[in-house]
Amino acid sequence: MERYFLGPAPSDENCAQLGGDDYEERAKAEGRQYIAAIRIVCGDPPDGARLRMVSQPHDFGLYWEVVVEFDPTDRAACEYAAWCDAQAPTNWAAAGLDPPEVGRGR
């Protein structure tokens, strides 16, 4: 499987900061909401592709990000991944969603 990293949240939105209070809880909530937003804007993944969150080690802990994984031998999966990479919403409103409320206002 190949993967494109789409970011932790829409690019024009503030997102949880690694090392901040409740980072993991907030990052996961934002990632789940971002996946929902991508599905609204780009559609559901075809066979051979999927949207999911992945973690990667960083000096300050695990960093969470949304990826689209796809089978590079499957044309529909490749096209979907490229579409998500180019068209993922840049803000919550583009998908008709509000930011997740987890950890906010504390």
C-alpha positions as CSV (number, residue, x, y, z in Angstrom):
1,M,0.0,0.0,0.0
2,E,1.1,3.5,-0.8
3,R,-0.1,6.5,1.3
4,Y,-0.6,10.2,1.0
5,F,-0.4,12.2,4.2
6,L,-3.4,14.6,4.3
7,G,-2.7,16.4,7.5
8,P,-4.1,16.3,11.1
9,A,-7.0,18.5,10.2
10,P,-8.1,20.8,7.4
11,S,-5.1,23.0,6.4
12,D,-6.8,26.4,7.2
13,E,-8.0,25.3,10.7
14,N,-6.2,25.4,14.0
15,C,-5.4,21.9,15.2
16,A,-4.2,20.2,18.4
17,Q,-0.6,20.9,19.1
18,L,1.7,18.1,20.0
19,G,2.8,18.5,23.6
20,G,-0.3,20.5,24.5
21,D,-3.0,19.6,27.0
22,D,-5.1,16.6,25.9
23,Y,-3.2,16.4,22.6
24,E,-4.0,12.7,21.9
25,E,-7.7,13.0,22.7
26,R,-8.0,16.3,20.6
27,A,-5.9,15.0,17.7
28,K,-7.9,11.8,17.4
29,A,-11.2,13.7,17.6
30,E,-9.9,16.1,14.9
31,G,-8.7,13.2,12.8
32,R,-12.0,11.4,13.0
33,Q,-13.8,14.6,12.0
34,Y,-11.4,15.3,9.2
35,I,-12.0,11.8,7.8
36,A,-15.7,12.5,7.9
37,A,-15.1,15.8,6.1
38,I,-13.0,14.2,3.4
39,R,-15.7,11.5,2.9
40,I,-18.3,14.3,2.5
41,V,-16.3,16.2,0.0
42,C,-14.5,13.4,-1.9
43,G,-16.8,10.5,-1.4
44,D,-16.2,7.1,0.1
45,P,-13.0,5.2,-0.8
46,P,-13.3,2.5,-3.5
47,D,-12.0,-1.0,-2.9
48,G,-8.2,-0.7,-2.7
49,A,-8.2,2.6,-0.8
50,R,-9.0,3.7,2.7
51,L,-8.8,6.7,5.0
52,R,-7.3,6.3,8.4
53,M,-5.3,7.9,11.1
54,V,-1.7,7.0,11.7
55,S,0.8,7.9,14.4
56,Q,4.4,8.7,14.0
57,P,7.1,9.2,16.6
58,H,8.3,12.7,17.3
59,D,10.6,14.3,19.8
60,F,7.6,15.3,21.9
61,G,5.5,12.1,21.6
62,L,3.3,10.5,19.0
63,Y,2.0,12.8,16.2
64,W,-1.4,11.8,14.7
65,E,-2.3,12.5,11.0
66,V,-4.9,11.4,8.5
67,V,-3.7,9.4,5.5
68,V,-5.3,7.9,2.4
69,E,-3.8,4.5,1.8
70,F,-4.2,3.0,-1.7
71,D,-3.1,0.0,-3.8
72,P,-0.8,1.5,-6.5
73,T,-1.9,-1.2,-9.0
74,D,-5.6,-0.2,-8.7
75,R,-6.5,2.7,-11.0
76,A,-9.7,3.6,-9.1
77,A,-7.8,3.6,-5.8
78,C,-5.0,5.7,-7.2
79,E,-7.5,8.2,-8.6
80,Y,-9.3,8.5,-5.3
81,A,-6.1,9.1,-3.4
82,A,-5.0,11.8,-5.9
83,W,-8.5,13.3,-5.6
84,C,-8.3,13.4,-1.8
85,D,-4.8,14.9,-1.9
86,A,-6.0,17.7,-4.2
87,Q,-9.6,18.2,-3.0
88,A,-9.6,17.5,0.8
89,P,-11.5,20.3,2.5
90,T,-9.3,23.2,3.8
91,N,-11.8,24.1,6.5
92,W,-14.6,22.5,8.4
93,A,-17.3,24.6,6.8
94,A,-16.3,23.3,3.3
95,A,-17.8,20.0,4.4
96,G,-20.6,21.6,6.4
97,L,-19.1,20.5,9.7
98,D,-18.1,22.2,12.9
99,P,-14.8,21.5,14.6
100,P,-14.9,18.7,17.1
101,E,-15.5,20.0,20.7
102,V,-13.3,17.4,22.5
103,G,-10.9,19.2,24.8
104,R,-11.9,22.7,23.8
105,G,-12.6,25.4,26.4
106,R,-10.6,23.6,29.2
